[in-house]
Structure formats: C-alpha cells, structure tokens
Amino acid sequence: AHDAGLGVIVKEALANGRLAAPGRAPVLDRVASRLGAAPDAVALAAVLAQPFADIVLSGAATSGALRSNIPAAEVRLDGPALADLDALEEDGERYWAARSRMAWT
C-alpha cells in the first residue's frame, strides 16, 4: 500500500499487549535490556523503523502505558537488534487466530 502511494497506519503495533509486558517475548526482553529501554518502547521503535509505516498507533489505554511508550521515538535500533527482533515475526493467519481467541473480542 505504501509503495502505491497510500498511507499506512499500523494499528496493533504491540500485538494487543503481547509485546508490551516483560517476559512475554524473551528476544524482545534481551534487546530491550541491551538497549536500556522498556520492551514496549523497543517494539514500537521497531515498527517506527519500518519504511512503510506512516503512522504507528501505540494503543496505550492508560497514562502509564503512554508514558512507557513515548521513549520509543528515541530508541535507536542497530543492525543486531533489528536482526534479533525479526524472530518475533508472526504469520498473519496465526496472529489473527490468536487475536480472535482473546476474551475481549
């Protein structure tokens, strides 16, 4: 869509909270620890680093979550961090199947 000149809004950048909490994604925790940042900020920074992402919504539902998300704009991901985070890629069908099983959907 971005290559076709359309704007892309990333709505679920933290996978509905699955990437926001420490301990949920060990790879993310390791990268966050190395960079001295919170896992949610690193996850959002990874999305912000994508050339197709025109707008990235954090999905923060509380002021505390928003305060934790804001540093994402300052996180600088290096090559090794981005390579490590590639392990978090999830097949779209698997993601939507997991999302549909969430109690709030």
C-alpha positions as CSV (number, residue, x, y, z in Angstrom):
1,A,0.0,0.0,0.0
2,H,2.8,2.4,0.9
3,D,4.6,1.7,-2.4
4,A,1.3,2.5,-4.2
5,G,1.3,6.0,-2.6
6,L,-1.2,5.1,0.1
7,G,-0.7,6.0,3.8
8,V,-0.2,3.1,6.1
9,I,-1.5,3.2,9.7
10,V,-0.1,0.5,12.0
11,K,-2.9,-0.1,14.5
12,E,-1.8,-3.1,16.6
13,A,2.0,-2.4,16.9
14,L,2.2,-4.1,20.3
15,A,0.2,-7.1,19.2
16,N,-2.7,-6.2,21.5
17,G,-0.4,-6.1,24.5
18,R,1.5,-9.3,23.9
19,L,4.7,-7.2,23.2
20,A,4.1,-4.7,26.0
21,A,4.8,-6.8,29.1
22,P,8.2,-8.0,30.1
23,G,8.5,-11.8,30.0
24,R,6.1,-12.3,27.1
25,A,8.8,-12.2,24.4
26,P,12.3,-13.2,25.6
27,V,14.0,-12.0,22.5
28,L,12.4,-8.6,22.9
29,D,13.4,-8.5,26.6
30,R,17.0,-9.2,25.7
31,V,17.2,-6.5,23.1
32,A,15.4,-4.1,25.4
33,S,17.9,-4.8,28.2
34,R,20.9,-4.3,25.9
35,L,19.5,-1.0,24.7
36,G,18.4,0.1,28.2
37,A,14.8,0.6,27.2
38,A,11.4,-1.0,28.0
39,P,10.2,-3.8,25.8
40,D,7.2,-1.9,24.6
41,A,9.3,1.1,23.6
42,V,11.6,-1.3,21.7
43,A,8.7,-3.0,19.9
44,L,7.2,0.4,18.9
45,A,10.7,1.6,17.8
46,A,10.9,-1.5,15.5
47,V,7.6,-0.6,13.9
48,L,8.6,3.1,13.6
49,A,11.8,1.9,11.8
50,Q,9.8,0.3,9.0
51,P,9.8,2.4,5.8
52,F,6.1,1.5,5.1
53,A,4.8,2.7,8.5
54,D,3.4,6.3,8.1
55,I,1.5,6.4,11.4
56,V,2.1,4.0,14.3
57,L,-0.6,3.8,17.0
58,S,0.7,2.6,20.4
59,G,-2.7,1.5,21.6
60,A,-2.0,2.8,25.1
61,A,-5.1,2.6,27.2
62,T,-3.7,4.2,30.4
63,S,-1.4,7.2,31.1
64,G,1.2,4.8,32.5
65,A,1.3,2.8,29.3
66,L,1.5,6.0,27.3
67,R,4.5,7.2,29.4
68,S,6.2,3.9,28.8
69,N,5.5,4.0,25.0
70,I,6.8,7.6,24.5
71,P,10.5,6.8,24.6
72,A,10.1,4.6,21.5
73,A,10.6,7.8,19.4
74,E,14.2,8.0,20.9
75,V,15.2,4.3,20.7
76,R,17.8,3.7,18.1
77,L,17.8,0.1,16.9
78,D,21.1,-1.2,15.5
79,G,21.5,-4.0,12.9
80,P,21.9,-6.7,15.5
81,A,18.8,-5.5,17.4
82,L,16.7,-5.5,14.2
83,A,18.0,-8.9,13.3
84,D,17.1,-10.3,16.7
85,L,13.6,-8.7,16.5
86,D,13.0,-10.5,13.2
87,A,12.4,-13.6,15.3
88,L,9.2,-12.0,16.5
89,E,7.6,-12.0,13.1
90,E,4.3,-13.9,13.2
91,D,2.3,-15.4,10.3
92,G,-0.8,-13.3,9.7
93,E,-3.2,-16.2,9.9
94,R,-1.6,-17.3,13.3
95,Y,-1.8,-13.8,14.6
96,W,-5.5,-13.3,13.7
97,A,-6.4,-16.7,15.0
98,A,-4.8,-15.9,18.4
99,R,-6.4,-12.5,18.4
100,S,-9.9,-13.9,17.8
101,R,-9.5,-16.1,20.9
102,M,-8.9,-13.2,23.2
103,A,-11.6,-12.7,25.8
104,W,-12.4,-9.1,24.8
105,T,-13.0,-9.8,21.1
